[in-house]
Structures are given as structure tokens and as C-alpha cells.
Amino acid sequence: MGGDEFTVILPDCTDAVSIDRIVQKILQVMNQPFDLGMGDIAHVSCSIGIALYPDNGEDSDELMQHADQAMYVVKQGGRNGFCYFTQNMQQQAEEKINLTHDLHGALERGELEVYYQPIIEMTNRRIEKAEALLRWHHPHRGMVSPAVFIPLAEESGLILSIGAWVVDQTVQAIKDWHEATGQWIPVSVNKSPVQFARDEHMDWLQRFEQSDLPRHILTIEITEGLLLNPSTRVRDKFELFRLHDIELSIDDFGTGYSALSYLNQFDVDYLKIDRSFVQNLVTDATNRALTEAIIVMAHKLGIRTIAEGVETEEQYQLLKDFGCDYAQGFLLARPLPFSQFMERISLPSDHVPVPVP
């Protein structure tokens, strides 16, 4: 059916046991190493989606569509397996289509808003930075989780225009805060791998350069996976950010990857310790050891650290004892709309944030 997609038709085969047996044989065969000649060996895996006639479709087009949906469930679950189509998959697919449709035009309709979560300097517990976080106020569904709509924005390509808008909003917010309070508050903005791969012109960068904001006022936040096998395009963009005095932060550090050599290859300013470490910091000795090791390693390399997801005073004190530089989390402040963040930074300088119930 395509470059790497094939269709298997099993006529008059309605016995699930027989279908499972055939599918397992296909998987076993595909898992065998392929001899490419000249001593080269290749390994591939196979993801199989299954649709049954007439339960899952009355014609070939409908059956193919549903088998395809089941196949993508396998891919999302780790690949190298099989899955039967269910009606719930169809409902999820329709939900995804509807949400993506609603996301088109959400920016023009004023449904998107940038919230700002304070980042606290640990020794004095004062707000010294913030992270820009996108929120979607859907007119009928209410607040849609970023975990739901950000992937849709990436798949549809809307993340490019939305991401540029977030930077523009952030730049204006920094100016407004300074005008109202006299303070310059640096802000970090998340950029996804999709933006690095497809955002060619980066008009937002030109607008940022023309804003005449102080140096190092903007930080680009990325996940560490983007640095493991960076393309020339990614490296060029990092160099361009550095040229414009934009700092680089690695989000969710320590989750899923073990290659640390990129910390020597790139001029990283911050490591954000993932909330999964912070969550069990008090009760798990291994988490404490790993967290302290990350902080020590970062400082040895001249990199500052930010702990995410700080929710208890015990976590805060441990991180402070380890020498962590900054913290953010519900203990200190939730993400706030622009005006509420303005109120927070307008408080007296000796104000100490109190825990949020």
C-alpha cells in the first residue's frame, strides 16, 4: 500500500485464535535479522492493525481506515505488536479531528492565552524568572490540557504560528512588567522539535531583536532528546540564539536518555530537574542521590539548575541543601495569567511566597 505499508487479507477467517496465530507468525518472521550482504545485518520491527468484516466496516475503504487506526495505536504503544480495531478508537479519532478543527482559528478568536509560572531563587525565595505556558480556553470544552492540544498543534503545523505568537506575547509582557514595576523578569519559552525542524525563517527572532530588551532576558527551553542527534539546522539555530544572547535550557533533564556528552558540545545555561525526581525526593534515597548528582555535575560544568514540580517544604529544603539554584512548583506559585503575575511581582521585595493548599 506504500513504501513500508502492506495489507494482508484473510478471506473467511473469523476465528480470533487463527488470526492471532497468523499475526504472531508475521511478527516472528519480521523480527529475524535480514542479511543485506557484505556482512551487513539489518533488524526491523512490524506494527499490525487488524479490522474485521463486517463488524469494523462494510467496504474496503472503511476496513483499511480502521486497520490503519489500530496500527497507529501499536506504534504509539512502542511498536512491534498488533492490535484489533475497537469502536473507542474511532471515537478517539473523531475527537482528535474535531479538536484539531477547533484549534484552527483559536488564536484569531482569542481563545489562547499565555500564563506565567514564577521561578524562585532558592536562597531568598524571590521571583527572579518565569516560564511561559500556553493555555487554551475552549468555548465549549473549557480549559483543554496542553498535553492534549500541543501534540495536535505539532501534527497540524499550527505550532509554528502559535509558537511565534507566544514569543511575541512574552516579549510584550516583559516590557509591561518593567514599565509597571521597574523589574526585568527573564522568561523561558518552550520550543518543540517540530519547530526546530520546520521553522525556517523565525520571524519572531527578528521581532525580538528589534525589541531592545536586555541581554539574556529570553530563554529557549527544549527537551534533551533534541540534542542527542542534532542536525546541522538545529546546531545553526543554537548558534543563532547565542548570537542574540538568548539562553538555552534543557527541560525534563534525566528522563529517558543517558548520553551526557552533548552538555560539552552545546553552551547550555540551565538544566531543569524533572518533577519525577522531585516528587519522591523525601522518601526515595536513590532519587535524592541522583538529584544531588545532577546538581553537582551541572555546577561543575557551569550550568545552573531549576527544580520542577516542588510541592512541599521538605522537597524545597532538600533541594536548597543540595545547592539547587532555582525552583518552581505549586508550593511557590501556580501558573498565573499576565495580570496576576504582575500583581505577584509588584508585592514588596521582602514578601515570601506562601504554600498554596
Backbone hydrogen bonds, N-H to C=O, Kabsch-Sander energy under -0.5 kcal/mol:
donor,donor_aa,acceptor,acceptor_aa,energy
2,G,5,E,-1.5
10,L,8,V,-0.5
13,C,10,L,-1.2
14,T,12,D,-0.7
16,A,14,T,-0.6
19,I,15,D,-2.2
20,D,16,A,-2.8
21,R,17,V,-2.0
22,I,18,S,-2.2
23,V,19,I,-2.7
24,Q,20,D,-2.5
25,K,21,R,-1.7
26,I,22,I,-2.1
27,L,23,V,-2.3
28,Q,24,Q,-2.3
29,V,25,K,-2.5
30,M,26,I,-2.5
31,N,27,L,-1.5
32,Q,28,Q,-0.5
32,Q,29,V,-1.2
34,F,42,A,-3.2
35,D,33,P,-0.5
36,L,34,F,-0.8
36,L,40,D,-2.7
37,G,40,D,-0.6
40,D,37,G,-2.0
42,A,34,F,-2.6
44,V,30,M,-0.6
48,I,81,G,-2.5
50,I,83,C,-2.4
56,N,52,L,-3.4
57,G,54,P,-0.8
63,L,59,D,-2.2
64,M,60,S,-2.6
65,Q,61,D,-2.3
66,H,62,E,-2.2
67,A,63,L,-2.4
68,D,64,M,-2.2
69,Q,65,Q,-1.9
70,A,66,H,-2.1
71,M,67,A,-2.1
72,Y,68,D,-1.9
73,V,69,Q,-1.3
74,V,70,A,-1.5
75,K,71,M,-2.0
76,Q,72,Y,-2.5
77,G,73,V,-1.4
78,G,75,K,-1.4
79,R,74,V,-2.8
81,G,46,C,-0.8
83,C,48,I,-1.7
85,F,50,I,-2.7
89,M,86,T,-0.8
90,Q,86,T,-1.1
91,Q,87,Q,-2.0
92,Q,88,N,-2.4
93,A,89,M,-2.5
94,E,90,Q,-2.5
95,E,91,Q,-2.4
96,K,92,Q,-2.3
97,I,93,A,-2.2
98,N,94,E,-2.6
99,L,95,E,-2.6
100,T,96,K,-2.4
101,H,97,I,-2.3
102,D,98,N,-2.3
103,L,99,L,-2.2
104,H,100,T,-1.4
106,A,103,L,-1.7
107,L,103,L,-0.5
109,R,105,G,-2.1
110,G,107,L,-1.2
111,E,106,A,-2.6
112,L,106,A,-0.7
113,E,135,R,-2.4
115,Y,113,E,-0.6
115,Y,133,L,-3.4
116,Y,336,L,-3.2
117,Q,131,E,-2.3
119,I,129,K,-2.7
120,I,327,A,-3.3
121,E,126,R,-2.6
122,M,325,D,-2.2
125,R,121,E,-2.0
126,R,121,E,-0.6
128,E,119,I,-2.2
128,E,126,R,-0.5
129,K,119,I,-1.7
130,A,186,P,-1.2
131,E,117,Q,-1.9
132,A,188,S,-2.9
133,L,115,Y,-3.0
135,R,113,E,-2.7
136,W,144,V,-0.7
137,H,111,E,-3.0
137,H,135,R,-0.5
138,H,136,W,-1.1
138,H,142,G,-2.5
142,G,138,H,-1.5
144,V,136,W,-2.1
148,V,145,S,-1.6
149,F,145,S,-2.0
150,I,146,P,-2.3
152,L,148,V,-0.8
153,A,149,F,-2.3
154,E,150,I,-2.2
155,E,151,P,-2.6
156,S,152,L,-2.2
157,G,153,A,-0.8
158,L,153,A,-0.6
159,I,153,A,-2.0
160,L,157,G,-1.4
162,I,158,L,-2.5
163,G,159,I,-2.5
164,A,160,L,-1.8
165,W,161,S,-1.9
166,V,162,I,-2.2
167,V,163,G,-1.7
168,D,164,A,-2.2
169,Q,165,W,-2.7
170,T,166,V,-2.4
171,V,167,V,-2.7
172,Q,168,D,-2.1
173,A,169,Q,-2.3
174,I,170,T,-2.5
175,K,171,V,-1.8
176,D,172,Q,-2.5
177,W,173,A,-2.8
178,H,174,I,-2.0
179,E,175,K,-2.4
180,A,176,D,-2.1
181,T,177,W,-2.8
182,G,178,H,-2.2
183,Q,177,W,-0.6
185,I,183,Q,-0.6
187,V,217,I,-2.3
188,S,130,A,-2.4
189,V,219,T,-3.0
190,N,132,A,-0.5
191,K,221,E,-2.7
195,Q,192,S,-0.6
196,F,192,S,-1.5
197,A,193,P,-2.1
198,R,194,V,-2.3
199,D,195,Q,-2.3
200,E,198,R,-1.4
205,L,202,M,-1.2
206,Q,202,M,-1.0
207,R,203,D,-2.0
208,F,204,W,-2.4
209,E,205,L,-2.3
210,Q,206,Q,-1.7
211,S,207,R,-0.5
211,S,208,F,-1.1
212,D,209,E,-0.8
213,L,208,F,-0.5
216,H,245,D,-1.3
217,I,214,P,-1.1
219,T,187,V,-2.2
220,I,247,E,-3.0
221,E,189,V,-2.9
221,E,219,T,-0.5
222,I,220,I,-0.5
222,I,249,S,-2.6
224,E,251,D,-0.8
226,L,223,T,-1.5
227,L,224,E,-1.7
228,L,224,E,-0.5
228,L,225,G,-0.8
229,N,225,G,-0.6
235,R,231,S,-2.3
236,D,232,T,-2.5
237,K,233,R,-1.9
238,F,234,V,-2.2
239,E,235,R,-2.2
240,L,236,D,-2.0
241,F,237,K,-2.5
242,R,238,F,-2.3
243,L,239,E,-2.1
244,H,240,L,-1.4
245,D,242,R,-1.7
246,I,241,F,-2.9
247,E,218,L,-2.1
247,E,245,D,-0.5
249,S,220,I,-2.7
250,I,270,Y,-2.4
251,D,222,I,-4.0
251,D,249,S,-0.7
253,F,250,I,-0.5
253,F,272,K,-2.5
255,T,252,D,-1.3
256,G,254,G,-0.7
260,L,258,S,-0.6
263,L,260,L,-1.7
264,N,261,S,-1.5
265,Q,261,S,-0.9
266,F,262,Y,-1.9
268,V,266,F,-1.7
269,D,248,L,-2.4
270,Y,248,L,-1.7
271,L,304,R,-2.2
272,K,250,I,-2.9
273,I,271,L,-0.7
273,I,306,I,-2.6
274,D,253,F,-1.3
277,F,274,D,-1.6
278,V,274,D,-1.2
279,Q,275,R,-2.9
280,N,276,S,-0.7
281,L,278,V,-1.6
284,D,280,N,-2.2
285,A,283,T,-0.6
288,R,284,D,-1.9
289,A,285,A,-2.4
290,L,286,T,-2.6
291,T,287,N,-2.7
292,E,288,R,-2.5
293,A,289,A,-2.1
294,I,290,L,-2.4
295,I,291,T,-2.1
296,V,292,E,-2.5
297,M,293,A,-2.8
298,A,294,I,-2.6
299,H,295,I,-2.4
300,K,296,V,-2.2
301,L,297,M,-1.3
302,G,299,H,-1.3
303,I,298,A,-3.2
304,R,269,D,-2.4
306,I,271,L,-2.5
307,A,326,Y,-2.3
308,E,273,I,-2.0
310,V,328,Q,-2.1
311,E,309,G,-0.6
316,Y,312,T,-1.9
317,Q,313,E,-2.5
318,L,314,E,-2.1
319,L,315,Q,-2.4
320,K,316,Y,-2.3
321,D,317,Q,-2.5
322,F,318,L,-1.9
323,G,319,L,-0.6
323,G,320,K,-1.0
324,C,319,L,-2.5
326,Y,305,T,-2.0
327,A,120,I,-2.0
328,Q,307,A,-2.3
331,L,310,V,-2.2
332,L,329,G,-1.3
333,A,329,G,-2.7
336,L,116,Y,-2.0
341,F,337,P,-2.5
342,M,338,F,-2.1
343,E,339,S,-2.0
344,R,340,Q,-2.1
345,I,341,F,-2.3
346,S,342,M,-1.0
347,L,344,R,-1.2
351,H,348,P,-2.0
356,V,330,F,-0.8
